[in-house]
């Protein structure tokens, strides 16, 4: 019953004011958090991230992101992302993002990047998967067919996001605002439910000890009166890494992977505490880095 109540509560919030899915692994598509990371790579990258939340429940959430990112030279960069989000096979979303960023050298060793992202999304609601209280017979438990709902599906809209990243050899600060246009994503005809703006900030540093590298960081996100913070650490030995962190009042996350010159792969486990029980999410990321178009960034983001 606790699990059923938990998933019904989350689905109910999804139908009213949505919140964006979140990846915990620091190597999983930084572009998803901030478009200012566009072009802050050595040359070209293609990345894929997959997240399965609450797989032990029948109404789990599955999110995937595929992105390509290209440094164009002279501080310019472009990227494209495709995100799919499936909430309990009831609400499905597909989003396509196009980003541009320009980085500037402030003084020797100090850089600032500003980026903007244009998004187009489409969402679909499968009404046949919804069950309301007045459809259930209180004596027999029989579920009657759903009445015709005054809904529109699929729905589509456009959106904008923007961000800044400052970095040097030892640390970085990132800030972004998503959903600047607060697009209407209500399924109900005649009603308006605007996607609330999401504010994301991250502060991190780098400690290099021979072949070992340590990157502590702090993250904060705020959306629709909901806020969360994280404290984490990534530790690397040559191309191998482990990562872990803690989210107050929620749970933990940990992971491991390989970040080679051309190939990267990793796995993350996220634990959530709710109603006295623990629920889990699994994250996987794959990626490749190549040199294309004879473009190579000497001042790429190296954390």
Buried (B, 14 or more C-beta within 10 A) or exposed (E): EEBEEBBEEBBEEBBEBBBBBBBBBBBBBBBBBBBBBBBBBBBBBBBBBBBBBBEEBEBBBBBBBBBBBBBBBEBBBBBBBBBBBBBBEBBBBBBEBBBBBBBEEEEEEEBBBBBBBBBBBBBBBEEEEBEEEEEEEEEEEEEEEBEEBEBEBEBEBEBBBBBBBBBBEEBBBBBBBBBBBEBEBBBEEEEEBBBBBBBBBBBBEBEEEEEEBEBBBBBBBBBBEEEBBBEBBBBBEEEEBBBBBBBEEBBBBBBBBEBEEEEBBBEBBBBBEBEEEEBBBBBBBBBBBEEEEEBBBEBBBEB
